[in-house]
Structures are given as structure tokens and as C-alpha cells.
Amino acid sequence: MRRIRFLTNRHRAPSTNIALGLLLAFNAGAINAGGFLVLHMYTSHMTGFASQLADGMVLGNVKLLLNALGAILAFLSGAAVCAVLVNWGRQHRMHGVYALPLMLEAALMFPFGLMGAITLTWATPFAVPLTVLLLSFIMGLQNAVASKTSGGSIRTTHMTGNITDMGIEIGKMLYWNRRPKSAPAPILPVRHDRGRMRRAGGLVGMFVLGGAVGALGFKYVGFVCVVPLAALLLALSIPPLLRDIPRRRTPSLG
């Protein structure tokens, strides 16, 4: 419990950022893959939605445009809400400054897990069911948490950057460090960053693992499989927030 408390603490360490990032990558993979089985779209894939937005504009397809616009605005709103909560926590010198957005994410996931099938029928102005907007908001909220805790070096809801980092480090590892005879001065050898490679590989691995768990859960259990994921977020957020509850001073009996 003590270690869990420090995962969302105001004071950060590289190891803490990685541990939190791995857990959140698992959570994102599960929601993203499971949501695809229900919605037939990946709600964290903002690159695809941005392309869809352009396609809708060019083709004059209003429904396509509204679908993409709704998902993008929901993701954007989630990230903005995370920034508001984190900065509010910092100004109030809270210990669990990063626990606030995770608590909100858990609060949204619990009713979704229990009543997710109902939200599929709720229409929105963006021609997509409420489920799409809700999951996109959650993905934006969570991605912003990982980004703010790590100073922008960890992303948990999309793996493009992590796979790119892995490719760069593999290229460095395979590079043949041969000094040209015509080199006027010593050239520093190319060395790969093992820490960066392990971090990127771990995030991708946890995302894929979470995706497999989420897909199996949605296929065989249904929306209720989201409830354990929400419980995980509560386990991460409650301990540090408990430290911020002011203790009542008992009057002295002297």
C-alpha cells in the first residue's frame, strides 16, 4: 500500500513514472481493445480521427465529420480537465495531486461498466453514441496524467511514439561503429539507450497485454469487465488522497 501511494504522489522519480505508466498502459489497452469489439473503432486513436475529420470535410460527409469531431473534442476535453485538476492540486499543495484525475476516471468507468449497454443507445449531437465520447474523454484524461507525471516522456493510450523509440534504439544497437579513415577527429561511437528501450518495450507490452485482457473480457463477460479496471484506478488514487484529508485535532485534557 505504501508503494501504491507514491505512484500518484506530488514528488516524482523516474522509476515511479515508469511503474505508473505501465499500469496505465495496461488499462488503456484493455479499454481500447475492448471498446473496439463494441464500437468497431479505437477511441484513443486521434490520428485516425484527425484523418477522418479531413475526409469528412473533403467528401462532404457530415456524419463522418461529426463522428471525428466528437471524438477529438472529447479527448481534448479529457486532457484539459486533467490539467485543471492537477494544477488545482498543486496550488493546494496536495500529496495526491495526480490521483485526482485517476479518481475521476474511475468514477466514470464504474457506471460505464455497470450500464455500458445503455449508453450505446444514447444519441449525441456528434452522430455517435455516448459511449464513444465517454471512452475518448477517458483516454484523453489518462494520457494527460501520464504525460504530466513524466514531463511528456511517457504516453499510455497510443503506442506510435513508443514503437518509434524502440525502432530508433534498435537501429543504434545494430549500428556498426567503424571509424572512417578520413575522419579528422575522433568520432563518438553510437550507443543505444537501454533504459529508453526497456521503457518503450514495457509500455507496448503492457498495452498489448491489457488489450488481450480487455478483448477477452468484453467478448465473454461484457461491459462489467471494466469494473476491475476502475477498481485498479481507485487503488492507485485513494491512498494518496487519504493523506490530504485534514486530521481532526483532539483537544488536550490538561
C-alpha positions in Angstrom: 0.0 0.0 0.0 2.9 2.3 0.7 4.3 1.8 -2.7 1.0 2.4 -4.4 0.6 5.7 -2.5 3.8 7.0 -4.1 2.7 6.2 -7.7 0.4 9.3 -7.8 2.3 11.4 -5.3 3.4 15.0 -5.9 7.1 14.1 -5.7 8.2 12.0 -8.6 11.0 9.7 -9.5 11.8 8.1 -12.9 11.0 4.6 -11.5 7.7 5.8 -10.2 6.8 7.4 -13.5 7.5 4.1 -15.3 5.6 2.0 -12.8 2.5 4.2 -13.1 2.9 4.3 -16.9 3.0 0.5 -17.2 -0.2 0.2 -15.1 -2.0 2.9 -17.1 -0.8 1.4 -20.4 -2.4 -1.9 -19.4 -5.6 0.0 -18.5 -5.6 1.9 -21.8 -5.0 -1.3 -23.9 -7.9 -3.1 -22.2 -10.4 -0.2 -22.7 -9.2 0.5 -26.3 -9.3 -3.1 -27.5 -12.5 -4.0 -25.6 -14.1 -0.9 -26.9 -13.3 -1.9 -30.5 -15.3 -5.0 -30.1 -18.3 -2.9 -29.1 -17.9 0.2 -31.2 -15.7 -1.0 -34.1 -13.3 1.9 -33.6 -10.3 2.7 -31.4 -11.3 5.6 -29.1 -7.7 6.6 -28.3 -6.6 6.8 -32.0 -6.7 10.5 -32.5 -4.5 10.3 -35.6 -7.2 8.3 -37.3 -10.0 10.6 -36.2 -8.0 13.6 -37.4 -7.7 12.0 -40.8 -11.4 11.1 -40.7 -12.2 14.7 -40.0 -10.3 15.8 -43.1 -12.0 13.1 -45.2 -15.4 14.2 -44.0 -14.7 17.8 -44.9 -13.5 16.9 -48.4 -16.2 14.3 -49.2 -18.9 16.5 -47.7 -19.9 13.6 -45.4 -21.4 15.4 -42.4 -21.8 12.2 -40.4 -18.2 11.2 -40.9 -17.1 14.7 -39.9 -19.2 14.9 -36.8 -18.0 11.4 -35.6 -14.4 12.5 -35.8 -15.1 16.0 -34.3 -16.9 14.5 -31.3 -14.2 12.0 -30.5 -11.4 14.7 -30.9 -13.3 17.2 -28.7 -14.0 14.6 -26.1 -10.3 13.5 -26.0 -9.2 17.2 -25.9 -11.7 17.9 -23.0 -10.3 14.9 -21.0 -6.8 16.2 -21.3 -7.9 19.8 -20.4 -9.8 18.5 -17.3 -6.7 16.6 -16.2 -4.6 19.8 -16.4 -7.2 21.7 -14.4 -7.3 19.1 -11.7 -3.5 18.7 -11.4 -2.9 22.4 -11.3 -5.6 22.8 -8.7 -4.0 20.1 -6.6 -0.6 21.7 -6.9 -1.9 25.1 -5.8 -3.4 23.4 -2.7 -0.2 21.5 -2.1 -1.9 18.1 -2.2 0.1 14.9 -1.8 -2.2 13.1 -4.3 -2.0 15.7 -7.0 -2.1 13.1 -9.8 -4.7 11.0 -8.0 -7.5 13.4 -8.7 -7.8 12.7 -12.5 -7.5 9.0 -11.9 -10.2 9.2 -9.3 -12.4 10.9 -11.9 -11.5 8.3 -14.5 -12.5 5.5 -12.1 -15.8 7.3 -11.3 -16.6 7.4 -15.0 -15.6 3.8 -15.6 -17.8 2.3 -12.8 -21.1 3.4 -14.2 -19.9 2.6 -17.7 -19.1 -1.0 -16.7 -22.4 -1.4 -15.0 -24.6 0.4 -17.6 -22.4 0.4 -20.7 -25.0 -1.3 -22.9 -27.5 1.6 -22.2 -25.0 4.3 -23.3 -24.8 2.6 -26.7 -28.3 3.8 -27.5 -27.9 7.4 -26.2 -27.6 9.7 -29.1 -25.4 12.8 -29.1 -25.1 15.8 -31.5 -22.0 14.2 -33.0 -23.8 11.3 -34.6 -22.1 8.8 -32.3 -23.4 7.1 -29.1 -22.4 8.5 -25.8 -20.1 5.5 -25.3 -17.7 6.9 -27.9 -17.5 10.3 -26.3 -17.1 8.8 -22.8 -14.2 6.5 -23.8 -12.5 9.2 -25.8 -12.7 11.6 -22.8 -11.3 8.9 -20.5 -8.4 8.2 -22.9 -7.6 11.9 -23.1 -7.8 12.2 -19.3 -5.5 9.2 -18.7 -3.0 10.2 -21.4 -2.6 13.6 -19.9 -1.9 12.1 -16.5 1.0 10.0 -17.8 2.3 12.9 -19.8 2.2 15.4 -16.8 3.8 13.0 -14.3 6.7 12.1 -16.7 7.2 15.6 -18.2 5.9 14.4 -21.6 8.2 11.3 -21.9 5.5 8.6 -21.3 2.4 8.1 -23.3 0.0 5.3 -22.4 -3.0 5.5 -24.7 -1.3 5.3 -28.1 1.9 3.4 -29.0 3.2 5.2 -32.1 5.8 7.1 -30.1 6.9 4.1 -28.0 7.3 1.9 -31.1 9.2 4.7 -32.8 11.6 4.9 -29.8 12.1 1.1 -29.9 13.0 1.3 -33.6 15.5 4.2 -33.0 17.2 2.3 -30.2 17.3 -1.0 -32.2 18.9 1.0 -35.1 21.5 2.3 -32.7 22.2 -1.1 -31.3 22.7 -2.6 -34.7 24.8 0.3 -36.0 28.4 -0.7 -36.9 30.7 1.7 -35.2 33.5 1.9 -37.7 35.7 5.0 -37.7 36.3 6.4 -41.2 40.0 6.7 -42.1 39.4 10.2 -43.4 37.8 11.4 -40.1 39.8 14.5 -38.9 38.8 13.9 -35.3 37.7 11.1 -33.1 34.0 10.3 -33.6 31.9 9.3 -30.6 30.6 5.7 -31.0 26.8 5.3 -31.4 25.4 3.7 -28.3 21.8 2.7 -27.7 19.9 3.7 -24.6 18.9 0.5 -22.8 16.7 2.3 -20.4 14.7 4.0 -23.1 14.3 0.7 -25.0 13.1 -1.1 -21.9 10.7 1.6 -21.1 9.2 1.8 -24.6 9.1 -2.0 -24.8 7.4 -2.3 -21.5 4.7 0.2 -22.3 4.0 -1.6 -25.6 4.0 -5.0 -23.9 1.6 -3.8 -21.2 -0.7 -2.1 -23.7 -0.9 -5.4 -25.8 -1.4 -7.5 -22.7 -4.2 -5.1 -21.5 -5.7 -5.3 -25.0 -5.8 -9.1 -24.8 -7.4 -9.0 -21.4 -9.9 -6.3 -22.4 -10.9 -8.1 -25.6 -11.5 -11.4 -23.8 -13.4 -9.6 -21.0 -15.7 -7.7 -23.4 -16.2 -10.9 -25.5 -17.1 -13.3 -22.7 -18.2 -11.1 -19.8 -19.4 -7.8 -21.3 -19.2 -4.3 -20.0 -18.8 -5.4 -16.4 -15.2 -6.4 -17.1 -14.4 -2.6 -16.8 -15.3 -2.7 -13.1 -12.0 -4.4 -12.0 -10.1 -1.8 -14.1 -11.9 1.0 -12.3 -11.0 -0.7 -9.0 -7.4 -0.6 -10.0 -7.5 3.1 -10.6 -9.2 3.6 -7.2 -6.4 1.6 -5.6 -3.9 4.0 -7.1 -5.8 7.2 -6.2 -7.4 6.6 -2.8 -4.2 6.1 -0.6 -2.6 9.5 -1.5 -5.9 11.3 -1.3 -6.4 10.0 2.2 -3.2 11.8 3.3 -4.8 15.1 2.1 -7.8 14.7 4.5 -7.0 17.0 7.4 -6.8 15.2 10.7 -9.1 16.4 13.4 -7.1 17.7 16.4 -8.4 16.3 19.7 -8.5 18.8 22.5 -5.9 18.3 25.2 -7.1 17.2 28.6 -4.7 19.3 30.6 
